[in-house]
Each structure stands twice: as structure tokens, then as C-alpha cells.
Amino acid sequence: ELWATSTKFGDPPDDAVLGLFRFRLSDGGLIATYPLSDSAFGYVNDVAVAPDGSAYATATNTGALFKVDPDGNTETFLPRGALPDPNGIAATEDGQYVFVAGWYGIVRVDLKTRDTFMLRQGPAVASGCIDGLYLTSPRELVGVQNCVHSTGRILRFALSEARDSIESVEVLESYNPLLDGITTAAVAGP
């Protein structure tokens, strides 16, 4: 399956559907649409699917987190103001957390308790302004950082065993002219 978000920039057509869309990859058919009220939810940005099939979507301008469960039931998982400018999102393979990138850093959201926790980091780590966010191993995140660096850059974050802090960061790509305006990416290979 492929999940996609639809949000508005400017004035969308009157019949525009804002929210989440779920497609079948085999034939491109639309499985379901999950409309979200712009006034209630805000700018729908990124989506990640947890191992149980639940999809979580960030609302950047309201700080909310939206959920669609495997049966298609929808809910505001975290209310407005719960997350600081949420953007990219990545679900852990064990179904315990989603990591949400934002303006000020990366937040870990516990999917059972709904507790949020800003990852701790040392002074040499800059984890703010991450747009796309991807889990590449149980303790490794890759992020697209695009507002503190002129062309954007790709960073790899090594997490602590408890996944509550960033132990180190590695710049994977920087000053690449192809990255001008980069927001998201796709992870390929190991």
C-alpha cells in the first residue's frame, strides 16, 4: 500500500479533499480516503505506517498527530499543541514509538501511553529543522535537514540504547546542488 497526504497551499478548489489517501500498489486503486478538517487538524504533512497497520500523520501548523487504525477508524492521537511544529515521522519496527521531526528537534512518541519526549542531544548535534525522517535500523534515524543549511543536507542520527537521546550525528550529504530545496527522500540499500 501507499499512503499519501493532501493539504492546501493557498486556495484549493471547492471540491478538494484534504487528508489522507490509501492506495493499492498492485493497480494504483484508491482503497480509502480519510478527510481531515483543515480548521480542526491543520496542515497535514508526513505519514508513517506502524507495524500493526496504523497510519500516523503529522499536522505541522497545529502540533497535532492524527491516526488511522487498521480498520479505518480515525482519531486525533495527540491534540493540537502536543508536538512542536511536527513534520517528518518514522515508526519503529517494534511498534513502540514514532519519532517526529520538528523545528526544534526530534520527539519520541510512545504509542501505548501517548507520552512525548524530546530526544536529548549534546551541543555538537543539530537535530532541528528536519523535514523527511526515516528509521534505518532500530537505533538509527536519517533526516533531511533543510532550514539551517543553504542547500539542505542528509544526516544520520545514532540513538542511545533506550532511544531517548542522540549519541552522535553524521553528515551523509551536504552542499550537493541537486539538494536545493530538498524536503523528503527515500532510503535505498543498507
C-alpha positions in Angstrom: 0.0 0.0 0.0 0.9 3.6 -0.5 -0.3 6.3 1.9 -0.3 10.0 0.8 -1.3 13.3 2.3 -3.2 16.1 0.7 -3.2 19.5 2.1 -3.7 23.0 0.9 -1.4 25.8 -0.2 -3.4 29.0 -0.9 -7.0 28.5 -2.0 -7.7 24.9 -3.2 -10.7 24.1 -5.4 -14.0 23.8 -3.5 -14.1 20.0 -4.2 -10.5 19.4 -3.0 -10.3 16.6 -0.4 -7.8 17.4 2.3 -6.5 14.5 4.4 -5.0 11.0 3.9 -5.3 8.7 1.0 -4.6 5.0 0.9 -3.7 3.3 -2.4 -3.2 -0.3 -3.5 0.3 -0.6 -5.2 -0.6 -3.5 -7.4 -3.0 -1.5 -9.6 -3.0 2.1 -8.2 -6.5 1.8 -7.0 -7.8 4.0 -4.2 -8.6 1.9 -1.1 -9.9 4.7 1.1 -9.9 8.4 1.8 -9.7 9.9 5.3 -10.8 13.6 5.1 -9.4 15.9 7.7 -10.9 19.2 8.6 -8.4 22.0 7.9 -9.8 24.1 10.7 -9.6 21.2 13.2 -6.4 19.5 12.2 -4.4 21.9 10.1 -1.6 21.3 7.5 -1.2 17.5 7.1 2.4 16.9 6.3 4.0 13.5 6.6 2.7 10.0 7.3 4.2 6.8 8.6 2.7 3.3 9.0 3.3 1.3 12.2 3.8 -2.5 12.1 0.1 -3.0 13.2 -1.0 -1.2 10.1 -2.0 2.1 11.8 -1.0 5.2 9.9 0.1 8.3 11.8 0.2 11.8 10.1 1.7 15.0 11.4 -0.1 18.3 11.4 2.7 20.9 11.2 0.8 24.1 11.9 -1.3 22.8 14.8 1.1 20.4 16.5 -1.3 17.5 16.4 -0.9 13.9 15.4 -3.6 12.0 13.5 -4.2 8.2 13.5 -6.0 5.8 11.2 -6.2 2.3 12.7 -6.1 -0.9 10.6 -10.0 -0.9 10.5 -10.1 2.6 9.1 -11.2 4.3 12.3 -9.7 7.8 12.7 -8.7 9.8 15.7 -6.7 12.8 16.8 -3.9 10.7 18.5 -2.2 13.8 20.1 -4.1 17.1 20.4 -3.2 20.5 19.0 -0.1 21.8 20.6 1.2 18.4 21.7 4.2 18.5 19.3 6.5 21.4 18.3 5.9 22.0 14.6 5.8 18.3 13.7 7.0 17.3 10.2 8.7 14.1 9.2 7.7 10.9 11.0 9.1 7.4 11.3 7.6 4.3 13.1 9.8 1.8 14.9 9.6 -1.8 13.8 8.6 -3.0 17.3 5.6 -0.8 17.3 6.6 1.0 20.5 7.3 4.5 19.1 7.1 7.0 16.3 9.8 9.6 16.1 8.6 13.0 14.9 10.9 15.6 13.5 10.2 19.3 14.1 11.6 22.8 14.2 13.5 22.3 17.5 14.5 18.6 17.5 13.2 15.1 17.3 10.4 13.9 19.6 9.8 10.3 20.6 6.1 9.4 20.9 5.1 6.3 22.9 2.3 4.6 21.0 0.9 2.9 24.1 1.0 5.8 26.7 1.0 8.7 24.2 3.8 10.3 26.2 6.1 12.6 24.2 9.8 13.1 24.9 12.2 15.4 23.1 15.4 13.4 22.4 18.3 14.7 24.4 21.4 15.6 22.5 24.9 17.1 23.0 25.9 20.6 22.0 27.5 19.4 18.8 24.2 17.9 17.4 21.8 20.0 15.4 18.6 18.0 15.0 16.2 20.8 14.4 14.7 21.7 11.0 14.3 18.1 9.9 11.7 17.6 7.2 11.8 13.9 6.0 12.6 11.4 8.7 13.4 7.7 8.3 14.3 4.8 10.6 17.1 2.8 9.0 17.7 0.5 12.0 16.3 0.1 15.5 18.6 2.8 16.8 19.3 4.9 13.7 17.4 7.8 12.1 18.2 9.5 8.8 16.8 13.0 8.3 16.6 15.7 5.7 17.6 19.0 7.2 16.6 21.9 5.1 16.3 25.2 7.0 19.6 25.6 8.8 21.8 24.8 5.8 21.7 26.6 2.5 21.2 23.6 0.1 19.8 21.1 2.6 21.7 18.1 3.9 21.2 14.5 4.9 22.1 13.5 8.4 22.3 10.1 10.2 21.5 10.1 13.9 22.7 7.3 16.2 20.3 6.8 19.1 21.1 5.5 22.6 20.0 2.0 23.6 16.9 3.5 25.4 16.2 5.5 22.2 15.9 8.7 24.4 18.9 10.6 23.2 21.0 11.2 20.1 24.6 9.9 20.7 26.1 11.1 17.5 25.3 12.6 14.1 27.0 12.0 10.8 26.5 14.2 7.7 25.9 11.9 4.8 25.4 14.6 2.1 25.9 18.3 2.1 26.3 21.2 -0.4 25.0 19.0 -3.2 23.5 21.2 -5.9 20.9 18.5 -6.5 19.6 19.0 -3.0 18.4 22.6 -3.5 15.1 22.8 -1.8 15.1 19.1 -0.7 12.3 18.1 1.7 12.0 14.3 1.7 13.9 11.3 0.5 13.8 7.6 0.1 16.2 5.2 1.8 17.7 2.6 -0.6 20.2 -0.2 0.4 21.9 -0.8 3.7 
